[in-house]
Amino acid sequence: MRLLDVFVGAVAIRTALAAPAASGTTTTPTPTTKGKRASKFQFVGVYQSGAEFGNKNLPGTLGKDYTWPVHSSIDTLMGKGFNTFRVAFQMERLIPNQLTVGINTAYAQGLQDIVNYITSKGGYAIIDPHNFGRYYDKVITDVAGFKAWWTTAAKLFASNSKVMWDTNNEYHDMDQTLVFNLNQAAIDGIRAAGATSQYILIEDNSWSGAWTWISSGNAATLTSLHDPHDKLIYEMHQYLDSDGSGTSTTCVSSTIGVERIAAATSWLKANGKKGILGETAGGANAQCIAALTGMLSHMASNADVWAGWLWWGGGPWWGDYMYGMEPPGGKGYVGVLPSLEAGGYI
């Protein structure tokens, strides 16, 4: 989502709510396993915000500037059939001050708590440094340092087969060769940590937009990324409002979803690659729901190249956010999810 500073308002969002949820400390979970998933997708999930909030206040204070996703929400969403959760956090909070130093143990414990909870329930957790290719607001140009950061971070979950790695959220306005080199450094750093069995999700230099995958030049430059374990998935994001930024509940048309990902589908097929829609959302209205379900139907018909999709907008501090998928009252959870369930897309 093209909102670099959206998380600065975490305090304002939090104050609009009742007592904020704490970092994952909840009662012992009850099983939430749903019957056999009818979805054609391997991965269907909800983005989990919270630990990346307050990104202009580093390191920040837990419960004031940032929070962690809530166990009970994971239970509820898994009960609906979701099996994948992209957990956002800040690079600077996990490994502060410089890319090559050690882990911030307290922050790492929060990340480990929610990731291990998700995977212990049988779900998949995507590790998402939500930094837009920046570290302390500066474009990351230290490729070796980025590799070192990833080697240190990946050791936290190297043996967890239910974990996937997102190299960085939405690189943008950067040198194309640099984005290639950072993605490759992330691959190399993760594998160097001993994390050799898990998928790595590649993001591009145009806010990861599926609709600009070809025109931006990302398709041409990122094709040759190499993983010795051959487990790369190309992560794209797609919103359906006029500028594709995900800042409106108005979708361009009922067919805009299919139109915006069709070229990416063709590229995936032509190049023998796998893709995942790491972020998508639309307003709780008939036109957006038609656009969303049409897009997901297209993806299901091309499930040989589309591994799955994730909804943007989960996490305990979103309040009445227009795309909110946080149970029980999020606008997306109430107004869009029933249509997605009815269509068999979960």
N, C-alpha and C positions, 0 to 999 in steps of 0.2 A: 504494500500500500504506500502510495506516494505522499506520506505524511511524516517527514523527518522529525518534526518537533511535537508530534501529537502526544508523546508520552510526558512532555513537560507538564501537562495539565493533570498529572496523576493525582496530585493533592486535591485539586478542585473536583475531580471525579469522585474521589474517595469521600470527600465531605458531603457529597450528595446522597451517600448511602448510609445505611445503618452501620454498626460496627464492622470494620473490614475483616475479611477472612484472614486468618493467619496462614503461615506457610504450609501447608499440608498436614498440620497436626489435627487429625480428626479421630473419631472412634474407629475401632476395628472394622474393616469393610465387610459387607455381606456380598456373596457372589452375585454378579450382575450379568452372567453369561446369557446371551440371547440365543435363540435357536439358529440353525444354519442360515448364514447371511445369503440373501438372494442376489446381492450385488455382483456384477461382473468384475468389479474392481478388487485388486489385491489390498489397496490401502484407501480407506475412506475416513476422513477425520475432521478435527476442529483445531484451529490454531489456539494456543494458550498464551495469552498475554499476562503481564504482571511484573515479571522480574526485569523487563527492559524499560519499565516506566521510570519517570524522573531522570531521563538520560542527560539532562543538563545539570544534574546535581550528583556528582560522583565523589566518593563512592555511594553516598546516600544512606538513608536509614530504613531498615526493614519495617514495614507497617506504616511508614510515613511517605517515603518516596517511591517505594516499590513493594511488591508482594509476590507470592508464589501461587500457582493454581491450586485449587481446592480438591482434595480427594473425593469428596462426595459428588462434585460435579463430574469428575471423571467416571465415577460409578454410574451416574445417571446417563451420561452420553454413551457409555459402553452398552448400557441397557437398551439404548435406541439402535444399536448396531454399529456405531462408530468404533473403529479399532486403531486409529492413528492420531497422535497428538504432537503437534509441532510446538516445542517449548522454547519460548523466546527468553533471551537474557542479554546482558551487556558484557562484551569482551573485557572492558576495563574493570568490571567488578569481579570477574572470575580470576583474571590475571592482571593486577593493577600496575600502573606506572610505566612499565615497558613490556614489550611482547615476550621477552626471553626470561622473565623471572618466574617465581613459583606461584602456586595456587593460593588464593584467598580462601582459607579453609572454611570459614563461616558461610560464605556465599556458596561455596561448592557443596556444602552439606544441604542447603536448600535445593539446589539443582539435583543432587543425588536422591533426595527424598522423593521428589515428584516423579523423576524419571524411573526410579526403581519401583515406585508404586504402580505406575502405568504398566511397566513390563511384567511386574509380578502378577498382574491381572490378565496377562495374555495380550496386552496391547503393544503397539509400536510407538516408540518415542523418538521424535526427530530433534536433534540437538541443534538449535538455531541461534547463533550469535547475530543479534539483530542490529548490525552496525553499518550497513550500507557501504561497506568497503572503507570505513573510517575507524580510526582509533584516536580517542580524545579529539574528535572533530576534524582530524586531518586525514587526508587520503593515505591509505597504507601503501607505502612504496618499498618498505623493507621486506622483500620477498622471503629472504632467509629467516627473518624474525617471525613472519607470519607462519612459516612452516614450523618453527620452534613452538610458537603459541599452540598450534594444532597438535603437535606431538604431546605437549604437556596436558592439554585439555582432553585429548582422546584417551589417555591412560585411565581416566575416571571410569570409562565404560567399555574398555577394549574387549572385555570378555562377555559382554551382554549382547546376545544375538538379536535382541529385539530393538536395538538402537540403530538409528540412521543418522548420518551426519550431513548438515547443510553448510556448505563452505562459508557463506555469509549472506545475509539478507539484502537483496536488491542493490547490487553495485550500480552506480549510475555516474554519468559525466566524468568518466575516467578514461585513461588511455587503454585502447582495446588490447594491446599486447600485455599491459600490466594486469588486466582482468584475467586473461588467459594464464599468466604466470602465477597469479594468486590462487586461482583454482587448482592449477597443477601442484603448487606448493602445499595446498591443503590436502590434496590426495596423498602426496608423498609423506607429509607429516603424520597424517592419520594412520597410514600403513606402517610407518616407522614405530608407532606406539604399540604395535601388535594387534591393532584392530583390522583384521584381514578378512573377516567374514561378512561384514556389514555393508549396506548400500551407502554410497556417497552421493549427495544431491548437488548438482552443479547449477549455479545461478549466473545470470548474464549482466551486461553493462547497460541495459536500458530498462531499469526497474524490473527486470525479469519478465517483461511483457511478452506474452505469447503472440500478440498481434504485431509486435515489432521484431520478432525473432529473426526474420529474414531481412527486412529492410534496414535494421540497425547494424548489420554485419556480424552479429553474434553467431549466426548459423555457420558462416564461413570460417570464423576463427576458432570456435570452441569445439568443432568436430574432432580435432586431432588430440584432444586431451587423452592421456593414457593412464589406465589403472591396471596394474599387473594382475589383479584379481577380477577384472572385467565386471565390476558391479557399480557402474555409474548410471544415474538417472538424471535427466535434464529437467530441472525444476523451473516451471514457468508460472506466472501469475496473470490472472485475467479478470478485470472488472468490466462492467457493462454500461457505465455511464458515458457521457459524451467524450470526455478526454481520457477515459480508461484509468482514472486515478482512484476510483473507489471512494468518492467523496459526496455522492448523491444517491438518493433512492430512486432516481428516474433513469430507466434503461432506455437506450436509443431506440430499440425496436424489439419485437418478440423473437427475432431471428439473429440478433446481434452476437449472441454467444457463439453459435456455430460459425458465423462469418469471421469472427476474430481469431478462432483457433484453427481454422481449416488449413492454412498454410503451414502451421507448425505440425499438424498431423501428417501432412504430405512429406515434410522434411524428415520427421521421425521414421516414417516408412522407407523413404528413399535411402536413408543412411543407416538403417538397422539399429536405431537408438530407442531407448525407453524414455518416456516423459511422465511427469506428474504435475498436476495443477496444484501448486503449493498454497495458493490463495485464490479464492473467488468469493463473491457475494453479490447480492442484489437486494433491492427493496422488497418489503412485504406487500407487493401489489401484483395484479394479474400479469402485466406486461413483463415485469422482471422475472416472475416465476416461470412464465413461458420461455423466456430467453435462457434462464438457468437450466430448466429441464430439457430444452432442446439441445443445449450444449452438452449436457451430461449424457443424453441419449446418443449423440454423435460420438462421444468418447467411449461409451459402452460398446458401440458398434465397431470401434477401433481399439478394443482392449488389448490387442496384440502389441500396441505401442504406448497406450496410456495406462499406466499402472494404478492411477487413482487420482483423488482430488481431496482438498481440504478447504473447509469454510473458514473465512476470516471473521474473527470476532468473539472468541471465547475468553474467559478469564473473569475474576471476581470484581474488578473495579470499573467495568464499562458502564454501569448504570443503565440508562435508557438509550444507549448507543444504537444507531439505526440498523446495524447489522448484527447486533448482539446475539450470540448463540449460547449464552450462559443460562442454564436452567435455574429456576423454573420460569422466569418471566422475561428473558431476553426477547427483543423484537423479532429476531430471526428464528429463535427457538419456537416462539408462539406462532408467528405469521408465515414462515417459509418451510420450516422442517416438516410439517405434516404433508405438504405436497411432495417433498423429496422422498419421504417414506412411502407414500402412495405410489410413486413412480418406480420404486425398487432401486433407487440410486444409492442406498445406504446398505 
